[in-house]
Amino acid sequence: MLSNTHWLEVVERTPLVSIDLIVRDAQGRVLAGLRNNRPAQHTWFVPGGVIRKNETLDQAFARIARVELGLDLRRGDARFRGVYEHHYSDNFAGVADVSTHYVVLAYELTVNDLKAEAPLDQHRQMRLFTVDELRQDPAVHQNTRAYFP
């Protein structure tokens, strides 16, 4: 793992490749978390995370699902939604004049017995949203709304 100083240098100099998980329950509602951390702090966002060096996409998908949701999910069970770009004017450390740029691989899947419960390291709260609620709630981050045009 990189120190915060080294990680900030990476964030400052390169785009980050990440995976976002668009997880639906049996009724089609989408799980989102109220983010604790920058960027997108204090907004509702779908779970996701950065792919680590030498981590395969399958490994990253499984790790992100486990860490963000407490679930054992496989990328092979998800549908690839596409590549998105997320640009933020801030960064995880709150250092001035350092923006964050993600290249995001978005995957969607349904978990029939999904509950709005997950580890709360990254999120203060989890909630199931209807697509209309996601589109209309101003507290839902625009990058999450972009998954539901």
N, CA, C and O atoms as a GROMACS GRO file, in nm:
protein
  596
    1MET      N    1   0.084  -0.119   0.000
    1MET     CA    2   0.000   0.000   0.000
    1MET      C    3   0.088   0.124   0.000
    1MET      O    4   0.196   0.127   0.059
    2LEU      N    5   0.038   0.226  -0.068
    2LEU     CA    6   0.110   0.352  -0.074
    2LEU      C    7   0.078   0.439   0.048
    2LEU      O    8  -0.032   0.431   0.104
    3SER      N    9   0.173   0.519   0.088
    3SER     CA   10   0.147   0.618   0.193
    3SER      C   11   0.051   0.723   0.137
    3SER      O   12   0.036   0.734   0.016
    4ASN      N   13  -0.013   0.798   0.225
    4ASN     CA   14  -0.102   0.906   0.179
    4ASN      C   15  -0.028   1.006   0.092
    4ASN      O   16  -0.086   1.058  -0.004
    5THR      N   17   0.098   1.034   0.123
    5THR     CA   18   0.178   1.128   0.043
    5THR      C   19   0.198   1.074  -0.098
    5THR      O   20   0.180   1.148  -0.196
    6HIS      N   21   0.234   0.948  -0.110
    6HIS     CA   22   0.252   0.889  -0.243
    6HIS      C   23   0.120   0.876  -0.318
    6HIS      O   24   0.114   0.900  -0.439
    7TRP      N   25   0.014   0.839  -0.246
    7TRP     CA   26  -0.116   0.826  -0.310
    7TRP      C   27  -0.163   0.962  -0.363
    7TRP      O   28  -0.220   0.969  -0.472
    8LEU      N   29  -0.140   1.068  -0.288
    8LEU     CA   30  -0.176   1.202  -0.334
    8LEU      C   31  -0.100   1.238  -0.461
    8LEU      O   32  -0.155   1.302  -0.550
    9GLU      N   33   0.025   1.199  -0.469
    9GLU     CA   34   0.104   1.224  -0.590
    9GLU      C   35   0.043   1.149  -0.710
    9GLU      O   36   0.036   1.204  -0.820
   10VAL      N   37   0.001   1.027  -0.689
   10VAL     CA   38  -0.065   0.950  -0.796
   10VAL      C   39  -0.192   1.022  -0.840
   10VAL      O   40  -0.216   1.041  -0.959
   11VAL      N   41  -0.275   1.062  -0.743
   11VAL     CA   42  -0.401   1.131  -0.774
   11VAL      C   43  -0.375   1.260  -0.851
   11VAL      O   44  -0.448   1.294  -0.944
   12GLU      N   45  -0.269   1.330  -0.813
   12GLU     CA   46  -0.237   1.457  -0.878
   12GLU      C   47  -0.189   1.438  -1.021
   12GLU      O   48  -0.214   1.524  -1.105
   13ARG      N   49  -0.123   1.326  -1.052
   13ARG     CA   50  -0.056   1.310  -1.180
   13ARG      C   51  -0.124   1.217  -1.280
   13ARG      O   52  -0.092   1.221  -1.399
   14THR      N   53  -0.216   1.133  -1.233
   14THR     CA   54  -0.272   1.032  -1.323
   14THR      C   55  -0.422   1.015  -1.303
   14THR      O   56  -0.475   1.047  -1.196
   15PRO      N   57  -0.491   0.964  -1.405
   15PRO     CA   58  -0.628   0.920  -1.380
   15PRO      C   59  -0.625   0.787  -1.303
   15PRO      O   60  -0.530   0.710  -1.316
   16LEU      N   61  -0.728   0.763  -1.225
   16LEU     CA   62  -0.742   0.640  -1.149
   16LEU      C   63  -0.843   0.551  -1.219
   16LEU      O   64  -0.946   0.600  -1.265
   17VAL      N   65  -0.816   0.424  -1.228
   17VAL     CA   66  -0.910   0.330  -1.288
   17VAL      C   67  -0.987   0.264  -1.174
   17VAL      O   68  -0.928   0.212  -1.080
   18SER      N   69  -1.119   0.266  -1.185
   18SER     CA   70  -1.201   0.214  -1.076
   18SER      C   71  -1.319   0.134  -1.130
   18SER      O   72  -1.346   0.132  -1.250
   19ILE      N   73  -1.388   0.069  -1.039
   19ILE     CA   74  -1.510  -0.006  -1.069
   19ILE      C   75  -1.622   0.052  -0.985
   19ILE      O   76  -1.605   0.070  -0.864
   20ASP      N   77  -1.735   0.081  -1.047
   20ASP     CA   78  -1.857   0.117  -0.974
   20ASP      C   79  -1.955   0.001  -0.986
   20ASP      O   80  -1.965  -0.063  -1.090
   21LEU      N   81  -2.026  -0.024  -0.877
   21LEU     CA   82  -2.124  -0.133  -0.871
   21LEU      C   83  -2.265  -0.076  -0.865
   21LEU      O   84  -2.303  -0.012  -0.767
   22ILE      N   85  -2.340  -0.099  -0.968
   22ILE     CA   86  -2.481  -0.060  -0.972
   22ILE      C   87  -2.557  -0.186  -0.929
   22ILE      O   88  -2.584  -0.275  -1.010
   23VAL      N   89  -2.592  -0.189  -0.802
   23VAL     CA   90  -2.651  -0.310  -0.742
   23VAL      C   91  -2.799  -0.283  -0.718
   23VAL      O   92  -2.837  -0.189  -0.649
   24ARG      N   93  -2.882  -0.369  -0.777
   24ARG     CA   94  -3.027  -0.358  -0.764
   24ARG      C   95  -3.081  -0.471  -0.678
   24ARG      O   96  -3.024  -0.580  -0.672
   25ASP      N   97  -3.192  -0.442  -0.610
   25ASP     CA   98  -3.262  -0.548  -0.539
   25ASP      C   99  -3.366  -0.610  -0.632
   25ASP      O  100  -3.376  -0.572  -0.749
   26ALA      N  101  -3.442  -0.706  -0.582
   26ALA     CA  102  -3.540  -0.777  -0.666
   26ALA      C  103  -3.649  -0.685  -0.721
   26ALA      O  104  -3.710  -0.716  -0.823
   27GLN      N  105  -3.673  -0.572  -0.655
   27GLN     CA  106  -3.774  -0.475  -0.702
   27GLN      C  107  -3.715  -0.371  -0.798
   27GLN      O  108  -3.786  -0.282  -0.844
   28GLY      N  109  -3.585  -0.382  -0.828
   28GLY     CA  110  -3.521  -0.289  -0.921
   28GLY      C  111  -3.466  -0.164  -0.856
   28GLY      O  112  -3.414  -0.076  -0.925
   29ARG      N  113  -3.476  -0.154  -0.723
   29ARG     CA  114  -3.419  -0.038  -0.654
   29ARG      C  115  -3.266  -0.048  -0.653
   29ARG      O  116  -3.210  -0.158  -0.657
   30VAL      N  117  -3.201   0.066  -0.646
   30VAL     CA  118  -3.055   0.073  -0.655
   30VAL      C  119  -2.996   0.112  -0.520
   30VAL      O  120  -3.045   0.204  -0.454
   31LEU      N  121  -2.891   0.041  -0.479
   31LEU     CA  122  -2.825   0.069  -0.353
   31LEU      C  123  -2.724   0.182  -0.369
   31LEU      O  124  -2.642   0.181  -0.461
   32ALA      N  125  -2.731   0.279  -0.280
   32ALA     CA  126  -2.634   0.389  -0.277
   32ALA      C  127  -2.596   0.417  -0.133
   32ALA      O  128  -2.673   0.390  -0.040
   33GLY      N  129  -2.477   0.472  -0.116
   33GLY     CA  130  -2.430   0.506   0.017
   33GLY      C  131  -2.403   0.655   0.029
   33GLY      O  132  -2.362   0.719  -0.068
   34LEU      N  133  -2.426   0.708   0.147
   34LEU     CA  134  -2.396   0.848   0.175
   34LEU      C  135  -2.248   0.854   0.214
   34LEU      O  136  -2.209   0.808   0.321
   35ARG      N  137  -2.167   0.911   0.126
   35ARG     CA  138  -2.021   0.902   0.137
   35ARG      C  139  -1.964   0.979   0.256
   35ARG      O  140  -2.001   1.093   0.282
   36ASN      N  141  -1.873   0.913   0.327
   36ASN     CA  142  -1.798   0.976   0.435
   36ASN      C  143  -1.679   1.054   0.383
   36ASN      O  144  -1.640   1.156   0.441
   37ASN      N  145  -1.620   1.006   0.273
   37ASN     CA  146  -1.490   1.055   0.228
   37ASN      C  147  -1.497   1.138   0.101
   37ASN      O  148  -1.593   1.130   0.025
   38ARG      N  149  -1.393   1.218   0.081
   38ARG     CA  150  -1.374   1.291  -0.044
   38ARG      C  151  -1.322   1.193  -0.148
   38ARG      O  152  -1.263   1.091  -0.110
   39PRO      N  153  -1.340   1.218  -0.274
   39PRO     CA  154  -1.432   1.316  -0.329
   39PRO      C  155  -1.577   1.267  -0.319
   39PRO      O  156  -1.602   1.152  -0.284
   40ALA      N  157  -1.668   1.355  -0.351
   40ALA     CA  158  -1.812   1.326  -0.346
   40ALA      C  159  -1.862   1.308  -0.202
   40ALA      O  160  -1.964   1.243  -0.180
   41GLN      N  161  -1.790   1.363  -0.108
   41GLN     CA  162  -1.827   1.354   0.034
   41GLN      C  163  -1.966   1.414   0.056
   41GLN      O  164  -2.000   1.516  -0.003
   42HIS      N  165  -2.045   1.351   0.141
   42HIS     CA  166  -2.179   1.395   0.180
   42HIS      C  167  -2.282   1.385   0.067
   42HIS      O  168  -2.384   1.453   0.070
   43THR      N  169  -2.255   1.301  -0.032
   43THR     CA  170  -2.353   1.277  -0.139
   43THR      C  171  -2.379   1.126  -0.147
   43THR      O  172  -2.300   1.044  -0.102
   44TRP      N  173  -2.494   1.093  -0.206
   44TRP     CA  174  -2.528   0.953  -0.228
   44TRP      C  175  -2.456   0.907  -0.354
   44TRP      O  176  -2.458   0.975  -0.456
   45PHE      N  177  -2.393   0.791  -0.345
   45PHE     CA  178  -2.313   0.740  -0.455
   45PHE      C  179  -2.321   0.589  -0.455
   45PHE      O  180  -2.330   0.527  -0.349
   46VAL      N  181  -2.318   0.530  -0.573
   46VAL     CA  182  -2.313   0.384  -0.580
   46VAL      C  183  -2.179   0.336  -0.526
   46VAL      O  184  -2.081   0.411  -0.532
   47PRO      N  185  -2.173   0.214  -0.472
   47PRO     CA  186  -2.046   0.163  -0.420
   47PRO      C  187  -1.943   0.148  -0.532
   47PRO      O  188  -1.979   0.126  -0.648
   48GLY      N  189  -1.819   0.160  -0.496
   48GLY     CA  190  -1.712   0.144  -0.595
   48GLY      C  191  -1.577   0.159  -0.531
   48GLY      O  192  -1.565   0.185  -0.411
   49GLY      N  193  -1.474   0.142  -0.614
   49GLY     CA  194  -1.339   0.156  -0.562
   49GLY      C  195  -1.236   0.145  -0.672
   49GLY      O  196  -1.265   0.103  -0.784
   50VAL      N  197  -1.115   0.183  -0.637
   50VAL     CA  198  -1.002   0.183  -0.729
   50VAL      C  199  -0.950   0.041  -0.749
   50VAL      O  200  -0.948  -0.040  -0.657
   51ILE      N  201  -0.907   0.013  -0.871
   51ILE     CA  202  -0.839  -0.113  -0.902
   51ILE      C  203  -0.693  -0.097  -0.862
   51ILE      O  204  -0.628   0.001  -0.899
   52ARG      N  205  -0.642  -0.192  -0.787
   52ARG     CA  206  -0.504  -0.186  -0.740
   52ARG      C  207  -0.409  -0.245  -0.843
   52ARG      O  208  -0.447  -0.331  -0.923
   53LYS      N  209  -0.285  -0.200  -0.840
   53LYS     CA  210  -0.183  -0.252  -0.931
   53LYS      C  211  -0.172  -0.403  -0.914
   53LYS      O  212  -0.171  -0.455  -0.802
   54ASN      N  213  -0.164  -0.471  -1.026
   54ASN     CA  214  -0.151  -0.617  -1.035
   54ASN      C  215  -0.276  -0.693  -0.990
   54ASN      O  216  -0.272  -0.815  -0.976
   55GLU      N  217  -0.385  -0.623  -0.967
   55GLU     CA  218  -0.511  -0.687  -0.931
   55GLU      C  219  -0.590  -0.709  -1.060
   55GLU      O  220  -0.606  -0.616  -1.139
   56THR      N  221  -0.640  -0.830  -1.081
   56THR     CA  222  -0.722  -0.853  -1.199
   56THR      C  223  -0.858  -0.785  -1.180
   56THR      O  224  -0.895  -0.749  -1.069
   57LEU      N  225  -0.930  -0.768  -1.289
   57LEU     CA  226  -1.064  -0.709  -1.279
   57LEU      C  227  -1.154  -0.796  -1.191
   57LEU      O  228  -1.232  -0.743  -1.112
   58ASP      N  229  -1.143  -0.927  -1.205
   58ASP     CA  230  -1.225  -1.016  -1.122
   58ASP      C  231  -1.190  -1.001  -0.974
   58ASP      O  232  -1.279  -0.997  -0.890
   59GLN      N  233  -1.061  -0.992  -0.943
   59GLN     CA  234  -1.019  -0.974  -0.804
   59GLN      C  235  -1.067  -0.840  -0.750
   59GLN      O  236  -1.116  -0.832  -0.637
   60ALA      N  237  -1.052  -0.734  -0.830
   60ALA     CA  238  -1.094  -0.601  -0.786
   60ALA      C  239  -1.244  -0.598  -0.762
   60ALA      O  240  -1.289  -0.544  -0.661
   61PHE      N  241  -1.322  -0.654  -0.852
   61PHE     CA  242  -1.467  -0.658  -0.839
   61PHE      C  243  -1.506  -0.726  -0.708
   61PHE      O  244  -1.586  -0.674  -0.631
   62ALA      N  245  -1.447  -0.844  -0.683
   62ALA     CA  246  -1.480  -0.921  -0.562
   62ALA      C  247  -1.439  -0.845  -0.437
   62ALA      O  248  -1.514  -0.841  -0.339
   63ARG      N  249  -1.319  -0.783  -0.437
   63ARG     CA  250  -1.273  -0.708  -0.320
   63ARG      C  251  -1.363  -0.588  -0.293
   63ARG      O  252  -1.401  -0.564  -0.178
   64ILE      N  253  -1.397  -0.514  -0.397
   64ILE     CA  254  -1.482  -0.395  -0.381
   64ILE      C  255  -1.619  -0.435  -0.327
   64ILE      O  256  -1.672  -0.369  -0.238
   65ALA      N  257  -1.677  -0.542  -0.380
   65ALA     CA  258  -1.807  -0.589  -0.330
   65ALA      C  259  -1.799  -0.630  -0.184
   65ALA      O  260  -1.890  -0.604  -0.106
   66ARG      N  261  -1.690  -0.694  -0.148
   66ARG     CA  262  -1.674  -0.740  -0.009
   66ARG      C  263  -1.653  -0.620   0.085
   66ARG      O  264  -1.716  -0.613   0.191
   67VAL      N  265  -1.565  -0.527   0.047
   67VAL     CA  266  -1.532  -0.413   0.132
   67VAL      C  267  -1.648  -0.315   0.140
   67VAL      O  268  -1.681  -0.266   0.248
   68GLU      N  269  -1.710  -0.285   0.026
   68GLU     CA  270  -1.815  -0.183   0.021
   68GLU      C  271  -1.952  -0.235   0.063
   68GLU      O  272  -2.033  -0.161   0.118
   69LEU      N  273  -1.977  -0.364   0.037
   69LEU     CA  274  -2.111  -0.419   0.060
   69LEU      C  275  -2.114  -0.535   0.158
   69LEU      O  276  -2.222  -0.571   0.208
   70GLY      N  277  -2.001  -0.593   0.188
   70GLY     CA  278  -1.999  -0.710   0.273
   70GLY      C  279  -2.057  -0.833   0.204
   70GLY      O  280  -2.104  -0.926   0.269
   71LEU      N  281  -2.052  -0.832   0.069
   71LEU     CA  282  -2.110  -0.941  -0.010
   71LEU      C  283  -2.004  -1.010  -0.094
   71LEU      O  284  -1.906  -0.946  -0.136
   72ASP      N  285  -2.023  -1.139  -0.119
   72ASP     CA  286  -1.937  -1.212  -0.211
   72ASP      C  287  -2.004  -1.212  -0.348
   72ASP      O  288  -2.097  -1.288  -0.373
   73LEU      N  289  -1.956  -1.124  -0.436
   73LEU     CA  290  -2.011  -1.112  -0.570
   73LEU      C  291  -1.902  -1.137  -0.673
   73LEU      O  292  -1.784  -1.112  -0.647
   74ARG      N  293  -1.943  -1.187  -0.790
   74ARG     CA  294  -1.848  -1.214  -0.897
   74ARG      C  295  -1.878  -1.127  -1.018
   74ARG      O  296  -1.994  -1.103  -1.052
   75ARG      N  297  -1.772  -1.079  -1.081
   75ARG     CA  298  -1.788  -0.995  -1.199
   75ARG      C  299  -1.861  -1.069  -1.310
   75ARG      O  300  -1.934  -1.007  -1.388
   76GLY      N  301  -1.842  -1.200  -1.319
   76GLY     CA  302  -1.909  -1.280  -1.421
   76GLY      C  303  -2.061  -1.280  -1.408
   76GLY      O  304  -2.132  -1.313  -1.503
   77ASP      N  305  -2.112  -1.244  -1.291
   77ASP     CA  306  -2.256  -1.238  -1.269
   77ASP      C  307  -2.314  -1.100  -1.298
   77ASP      O  308  -2.435  -1.079  -1.289
   78ALA      N  309  -2.227  -1.005  -1.333
   78ALA     CA  310  -2.271  -0.867  -1.358
   78ALA      C  311  -2.270  -0.837  -1.507
   78ALA      O  312  -2.205  -0.904  -1.586
   79ARG      N  313  -2.345  -0.734  -1.543
   79ARG     CA  314  -2.349  -0.685  -1.681
   79ARG      C  315  -2.266  -0.559  -1.690
   79ARG      O  316  -2.285  -0.466  -1.612
   80PHE      N  317  -2.172  -0.556  -1.784
   80PHE     CA  318  -2.089  -0.438  -1.803
   80PHE      C  319  -2.174  -0.327  -1.863
   80PHE      O  320  -2.236  -0.346  -1.968
   81ARG      N  321  -2.177  -0.213  -1.796
   81ARG     CA  322  -2.258  -0.098  -1.841
   81ARG      C  323  -2.180   0.000  -1.927
   81ARG      O  324  -2.239   0.074  -2.006
   82GLY      N  325  -2.048   0.002  -1.912
   82GLY     CA  326  -1.968   0.091  -1.994
   82GLY      C  327  -1.860   0.162  -1.915
   82GLY      O  328  -1.841   0.139  -1.795
   83VAL      N  329  -1.789   0.249  -1.987
   83VAL     CA  330  -1.680   0.326  -1.929
   83VAL      C  331  -1.728   0.469  -1.909
   83VAL      O  332  -1.788   0.528  -2.000
   84TYR      N  333  -1.703   0.524  -1.793
   84TYR     CA  334  -1.745   0.660  -1.758
   84TYR      C  335  -1.623   0.736  -1.706
   84TYR      O  336  -1.526   0.675  -1.662
   85GLU      N  337  -1.630   0.867  -1.712
   85GLU     CA  338  -1.527   0.950  -1.652
   85GLU      C  339  -1.588   1.034  -1.541
   85GLU      O  340  -1.694   1.093  -1.557
   86HIS      N  341  -1.520   1.037  -1.428
   86HIS     CA  342  -1.563   1.120  -1.316
   86HIS      C  343  -1.451   1.218  -1.285
   86HIS      O  344  -1.336   1.179  -1.263
   87HIS      N  345  -1.485   1.346  -1.283
   87HIS     CA  346  -1.389   1.452  -1.252
   87HIS      C  347  -1.435   1.525  -1.126
   87HIS      O  348  -1.551   1.563  -1.114
   88TYR      N  349  -1.344   1.543  -1.033
   88TYR     CA  350  -1.372   1.612  -0.907
   88TYR      C  351  -1.269   1.722  -0.886
   88TYR      O  352  -1.152   1.704  -0.920
   89SER      N  353  -1.310   1.832  -0.832
   89SER     CA  354  -1.217   1.942  -0.807
   89SER      C  355  -1.136   1.920  -0.680
   89SER      O  356  -1.040   1.992  -0.655
   90ASP      N  357  -1.175   1.820  -0.598
   90ASP     CA  358  -1.102   1.794  -0.474
   90ASP      C  359  -1.039   1.656  -0.476
   90ASP      O  360  -1.036   1.590  -0.580
   91ASN      N  361  -0.988   1.613  -0.363
   91ASN     CA  362  -0.918   1.486  -0.352
   91ASN      C  363  -0.938   1.428  -0.213
   91ASN      O  364  -0.989   1.496  -0.124
   92PHE      N  365  -0.897   1.305  -0.194
   92PHE     CA  366  -0.920   1.234  -0.067
   92PHE      C  367  -0.861   1.306   0.053
   92PHE      O  368  -0.912   1.294   0.164
   93ALA      N  369  -0.753   1.383   0.031
   93ALA     CA  370  -0.682   1.447   0.142
   93ALA      C  371  -0.725   1.590   0.167
   93ALA      O  372  -0.684   1.651   0.266
   94GLY      N  373  -0.808   1.645   0.079
   94GLY     CA  374  -0.851   1.783   0.094
   94GLY      C  375  -0.742   1.885   0.065
   94GLY      O  376  -0.751   2.000   0.108
   95VAL      N  377  -0.640   1.844  -0.009
   95VAL     CA  378  -0.530   1.934  -0.044
   95VAL      C  379  -0.575   2.026  -0.157
   95VAL      O  380  -0.630   1.981  -0.258
   96ALA      N  381  -0.553   2.155  -0.140
   96ALA     CA  382  -0.597   2.254  -0.238
   96ALA      C  383  -0.529   2.231  -0.374
   96ALA      O  384  -0.414   2.189  -0.382
   97ASP      N  385  -0.605   2.261  -0.479
   97ASP     CA  386  -0.555   2.260  -0.618
   97ASP      C  387  -0.512   2.122  -0.668
   97ASP      O  388  -0.433   2.113  -0.762
   98VAL      N  389  -0.562   2.015  -0.608
   98VAL     CA  390  -0.537   1.881  -0.658
   98VAL      C  391  -0.672   1.817  -0.688
   98VAL      O  392  -0.749   1.786  -0.597
   99SER      N  393  -0.698   1.798  -0.817
   99SER     CA  394  -0.825   1.738  -0.858
   99SER      C  395  -0.810   1.586  -0.866
   99SER      O  396  -0.700   1.533  -0.860
  100THR      N  397  -0.923   1.518  -0.880
  100THR     CA  398  -0.926   1.372  -0.894
  100THR      C  399  -0.998   1.337  -1.023
  100THR      O  400  -1.104   1.391  -1.053
  101HIS      N  401  -0.940   1.246  -1.098
  101HIS     CA  402  -0.995   1.201  -1.226
  101HIS      C  403  -1.002   1.048  -1.224
  101HIS      O  404  -0.900   0.980  -1.210
  102TYR      N  405  -1.123   0.996  -1.238
  102TYR     CA  406  -1.144   0.852  -1.244
  102TYR      C  407  -1.188   0.811  -1.384
  102TYR      O  408  -1.267   0.881  -1.448
  103VAL      N  409  -1.138   0.699  -1.430
  103VAL     CA  410  -1.192   0.628  -1.544
  103VAL      C  411  -1.262   0.507  -1.483
  103VAL      O  412  -1.198   0.420  -1.425
  104VAL      N  413  -1.395   0.504  -1.497
  104VAL     CA  414  -1.477   0.409  -1.421
  104VAL      C  415  -1.534   0.301  -1.512
  104VAL      O  416  -1.593   0.331  -1.616
  105LEU      N  417  -1.517   0.177  -1.472
  105LEU     CA  418  -1.582   0.063  -1.536
  105LEU      C  419  -1.706   0.033  -1.454
  105LEU      O  420  -1.695  -0.009  -1.338
  106ALA      N  421  -1.823   0.054  -1.512
  106ALA     CA  422  -1.948   0.036  -1.438
  106ALA      C  423  -2.008  -0.100  -1.468
  106ALA      O  424  -2.021  -0.140  -1.584
  107TYR      N  425  -2.045  -0.169  -1.361
  107TYR     CA  426  -2.108  -0.301  -1.372
  107TYR      C  427  -2.240  -0.299  -1.296
  107TYR      O  428  -2.252  -0.237  -1.190
  108GLU      N  429  -2.339  -0.369  -1.352
  108GLU     CA  430  -2.471  -0.376  -1.289
  108GLU      C  431  -2.508  -0.521  -1.262
  108GLU      O  432  -2.485  -0.609  -1.345
  109LEU      N  433  -2.568  -0.543  -1.145
  109LEU     CA  434  -2.619  -0.676  -1.114
  109LEU      C  435  -2.732  -0.666  -1.014
  109LEU      O  436  -2.748  -0.566  -0.945
  110THR      N  437  -2.810  -0.773  -1.007
  110THR     CA  438  -2.922  -0.781  -0.914
  110THR      C  439  -2.887  -0.880  -0.804
  110THR      O  440  -2.838  -0.989  -0.830
  111VAL      N  441  -2.914  -0.839  -0.680
  111VAL     CA  442  -2.899  -0.926  -0.564
  111VAL      C  443  -3.038  -0.937  -0.504
  111VAL      O  444  -3.089  -0.840  -0.447
  112ASN      N  445  -3.098  -1.053  -0.515
  112ASN     CA  446  -3.239  -1.070  -0.478
  112ASN      C  447  -3.269  -1.040  -0.332
  112ASN      O  448  -3.374  -0.983  -0.301
  113ASP      N  449  -3.180  -1.076  -0.243
  113ASP     CA  450  -3.206  -1.054  -0.101
  113ASP      C  451  -3.127  -0.934  -0.048
  113ASP      O  452  -3.087  -0.932   0.069
  114LEU      N  453  -3.106  -0.835  -0.131
  114LEU     CA  454  -3.026  -0.717  -0.096
  114LEU      C  455  -3.093  -0.636   0.014
  114LEU      O  456  -3.213  -0.608   0.009
  115LYS      N  457  -3.014  -0.598   0.111
  115LYS     CA  458  -3.062  -0.512   0.219
  115LYS      C  459  -2.980  -0.384   0.217
  115LYS      O  460  -2.866  -0.384   0.169
  116ALA      N  461  -3.035  -0.278   0.266
  116ALA     CA  462  -2.964  -0.149   0.271
  116ALA      C  463  -2.872  -0.147   0.392
  116ALA      O  464  -2.875  -0.054   0.473
  117GLU      N  465  -2.791  -0.250   0.402
  117GLU     CA  466  -2.695  -0.263   0.511
  117GLU      C  467  -2.561  -0.300   0.448
  117GLU      O  468  -2.554  -0.384   0.358
  118ALA      N  469  -2.458  -0.238   0.496
  118ALA     CA  470  -2.324  -0.269   0.447
  118ALA      C  471  -2.224  -0.215   0.547
  118ALA      O  472  -2.260  -0.136   0.635
  119PRO      N  473  -2.098  -0.257   0.535
  119PRO     CA  474  -1.997  -0.197   0.622
  119PRO      C  475  -1.996  -0.046   0.602
  119PRO      O  476  -2.007   0.003   0.490
  120LEU      N  477  -1.983   0.027   0.709
  120LEU     CA  478  -1.996   0.172   0.701
  120LEU      C  479  -1.862   0.245   0.706
  120LEU      O  480  -1.854   0.358   0.755
  121ASP      N  481  -1.757   0.181   0.658
  121ASP     CA  482  -1.626   0.248   0.652
  121ASP      C  483  -1.629   0.364   0.553
  121ASP      O  484  -1.578   0.472   0.582
  122GLN      N  485  -1.686   0.341   0.438
  122GLN     CA  486  -1.688   0.442   0.331
  122GLN      C  487  -1.814   0.527   0.333
  122GLN      O  488  -1.815   0.640   0.283
  123HIS      N  489  -1.921   0.472   0.389
  123HIS     CA  490  -2.051   0.538   0.385
  123HIS      C  491  -2.110   0.551   0.524
  123HIS      O  492  -2.097   0.461   0.607
  124ARG      N  493  -2.174   0.663   0.549
  124ARG     CA  494  -2.240   0.689   0.677
  124ARG      C  495  -2.371   0.610   0.687
  124ARG      O  496  -2.416   0.573   0.795
  125GLN      N  497  -2.430   0.586   0.571
  125GLN     CA  498  -2.561   0.521   0.566
  125GLN      C  499  -2.577   0.461   0.427
  125GLN      O  500  -2.520   0.511   0.331
  126MET      N  501  -2.654   0.354   0.417
  126MET     CA  502  -2.688   0.292   0.289
  126MET      C  503  -2.839   0.304   0.270
  126MET      O  504  -2.915   0.304   0.366
  127ARG      N  505  -2.880   0.314   0.143
  127ARG     CA  506  -3.022   0.328   0.114
  127ARG      C  507  -3.054   0.270  -0.023
  127ARG      O  508  -2.972   0.278  -0.115
  128LEU      N  509  -3.173   0.212  -0.035
  128LEU     CA  510  -3.223   0.166  -0.164
  128LEU      C  511  -3.308   0.277  -0.226
  128LEU      O  512  -3.400   0.327  -0.162
  129PHE      N  513  -3.276   0.315  -0.348
  129PHE     CA  514  -3.346   0.422  -0.421
  129PHE      C  515  -3.419   0.363  -0.541
  129PHE      O  516  -3.368   0.272  -0.607
  130THR      N  517  -3.537   0.414  -0.571
  130THR     CA  518  -3.595   0.387  -0.702
  130THR      C  519  -3.516   0.470  -0.802
  130THR      O  520  -3.449   0.566  -0.764
  131VAL      N  521  -3.524   0.435  -0.928
  131VAL     CA  522  -3.453   0.512  -1.030
  131VAL      C  523  -3.504   0.656  -1.034
  131VAL      O  524  -3.425   0.749  -1.049
  132ASP      N  525  -3.634   0.676  -1.020
  132ASP     CA  526  -3.688   0.812  -1.016
  132ASP      C  527  -3.631   0.892  -0.899
  132ASP      O  528  -3.599   1.010  -0.913
  133GLU      N  529  -3.619   0.828  -0.783
  133GLU     CA  530  -3.561   0.898  -0.667
  133GLU      C  531  -3.416   0.936  -0.693
  133GLU      O  532  -3.373   1.046  -0.658
  134LEU      N  533  -3.339   0.845  -0.756
  134LEU     CA  534  -3.200   0.876  -0.789
  134LEU      C  535  -3.190   0.996  -0.882
  134LEU      O  536  -3.105   1.082  -0.866
  135ARG      N  537  -3.278   0.999  -0.978
  135ARG     CA  538  -3.277   1.108  -1.076
  135ARG      C  539  -3.315   1.242  -1.015
  135ARG      O  540  -3.267   1.346  -1.059
  136GLN      N  541  -3.401   1.240  -0.914
  136GLN     CA  542  -3.459   1.365  -0.862
  136GLN      C  543  -3.395   1.417  -0.734
  136GLN      O  544  -3.401   1.537  -0.707
  137ASP      N  545  -3.335   1.332  -0.655
  137ASP     CA  546  -3.282   1.375  -0.526
  137ASP      C  547  -3.153   1.455  -0.547
  137ASP      O  548  -3.056   1.402  -0.600
  138PRO      N  549  -3.151   1.582  -0.507
  138PRO     CA  550  -3.032   1.664  -0.528
  138PRO      C  551  -2.911   1.617  -0.447
  138PRO      O  552  -2.798   1.658  -0.476
  139ALA      N  553  -2.931   1.532  -0.347
  139ALA     CA  554  -2.820   1.480  -0.269
  139ALA      C  555  -2.752   1.361  -0.337
  139ALA      O  556  -2.646   1.317  -0.292
  140VAL      N  557  -2.812   1.309  -0.445
  140VAL     CA  558  -2.748   1.203  -0.523
  140VAL      C  559  -2.647   1.269  -0.615
  140VAL      O  560  -2.680   1.363  -0.688
  141HIS      N  561  -2.525   1.221  -0.612
  141HIS     CA  562  -2.419   1.283  -0.692
  141HIS      C  563  -2.449   1.270  -0.841
  141HIS      O  564  -2.504   1.169  -0.886
  142GLN      N  565  -2.412   1.372  -0.917
  142GLN     CA  566  -2.438   1.374  -1.060
  142GLN      C  567  -2.374   1.255  -1.132
  142GLN      O  568  -2.427   1.208  -1.232
  143ASN      N  569  -2.260   1.207  -1.083
  143ASN     CA  570  -2.197   1.091  -1.147
  143ASN      C  571  -2.276   0.963  -1.125
  143ASN      O  572  -2.269   0.872  -1.208
  144THR      N  573  -2.348   0.954  -1.017
  144THR     CA  574  -2.438   0.840  -0.997
  144THR      C  575  -2.563   0.857  -1.084
  144THR      O  576  -2.609   0.761  -1.146
  145ARG      N  577  -2.616   0.978  -1.089
  145ARG     CA  578  -2.734   1.002  -1.175
  145ARG      C  579  -2.704   0.973  -1.321
  145ARG      O  580  -2.794   0.935  -1.396
  146ALA      N  581  -2.579   0.990  -1.363
  146ALA     CA  582  -2.541   0.966  -1.503
  146ALA      C  583  -2.562   0.820  -1.545
  146ALA      O  584  -2.574   0.790  -1.664
  147TYR      N  585  -2.568   0.729  -1.449
  147TYR     CA  586  -2.594   0.588  -1.481
  147TYR      C  587  -2.742   0.564  -1.516
  147TYR      O  588  -2.778   0.456  -1.564
  148PHE      N  589  -2.828   0.665  -1.492
  148PHE     CA  590  -2.972   0.649  -1.510
  148PHE      C  591  -3.029   0.766  -1.591
  148PHE      O  592  -3.107   0.845  -1.538
  149PRO      N  593  -2.990   0.777  -1.718
  149PRO     CA  594  -3.035   0.893  -1.799
  149PRO      C  595  -3.185   0.896  -1.821
  149PRO      O  596  -3.236   0.987  -1.886
   0.00000   0.00000   0.00000
